[in-house]
Amino acid sequence: MERMATWQIALRRLEMPIPRFLLLFVLPSALAGLITAILLIWLTGGFLEGGLFAGFSGGFL
């Protein structure tokens, strides 16, 4: 019997298919992070001159 990885054990204990897990947990977290990042960039001046994320740092992010 082959040993399972930790993430496989966790998903098995949830008794939830992977697509449902992605839809209920991963997608909302990713969207919340994206919205937070966009809001942070917008509130700090955007990518224009004088903004916190201007120049190389804005493109890098």
Phi, psi and omega per residue, in radians:
M1 nan 2.274 -3.087
E2 -1.486 2.432 3.117
R3 -1.287 2.481 3.134
M4 -1.666 2.656 3.070
A5 -1.246 2.827 -3.100
T6 -1.029 -0.731 -3.117
W7 -1.176 -0.560 3.100
Q8 -1.205 -0.686 3.098
I9 -1.119 -0.747 -3.138
A10 -1.093 -0.759 3.118
L11 -1.171 -0.621 3.112
R12 -1.158 -0.678 3.122
R13 -1.185 -0.530 3.073
L14 -1.218 -0.376 -3.076
E15 0.931 0.845 -3.089
M16 -2.331 2.349 3.074
P17 -1.111 2.640 -3.088
I18 -1.042 -0.767 3.117
P19 -1.049 -0.661 3.109
R20 -1.181 -0.690 3.083
F21 -1.063 -0.771 3.125
L22 -1.090 -0.720 -3.108
L23 -1.210 -0.681 -3.049
L24 -1.528 -0.499 -3.039
F25 -2.027 -0.855 -3.019
V26 -1.309 -0.824 -3.110
L27 -1.053 -0.845 3.106
P28 -1.084 -0.643 3.116
S29 -1.150 -0.739 3.126
A30 -1.131 -0.744 3.120
L31 -1.149 -0.693 3.104
A32 -1.105 -0.715 3.098
G33 -1.136 -0.725 3.125
L34 -1.130 -0.792 3.131
I35 -1.122 -0.710 3.105
T36 -1.100 -0.742 3.132
A37 -1.122 -0.781 3.124
I38 -1.093 -0.748 3.124
L39 -1.118 -0.727 3.124
L40 -1.104 -0.772 3.118
I41 -1.124 -0.746 -3.124
W42 -1.146 -0.724 -3.103
L43 -1.247 -0.403 -3.106
T44 -1.712 0.242 3.037
G45 1.876 -0.006 3.087
G46 1.258 -2.673 -3.092
F47 -1.707 0.044 -3.074
L48 -1.394 3.038 3.117
E49 -0.986 2.261 3.137
G50 1.598 -0.175 3.108
G51 -1.378 2.772 -3.127
L52 -1.129 -0.582 -3.107
F53 -1.882 0.754 -3.134
A54 -1.510 2.687 3.048
G55 1.255 -2.415 -3.049
F56 -1.104 -0.679 -3.096
S57 -1.117 -0.603 3.110
G58 -1.191 -0.725 3.099
G59 -1.242 -0.587 -3.135
F60 -1.171 -0.628 -3.133
L61 -1.308 nan nan
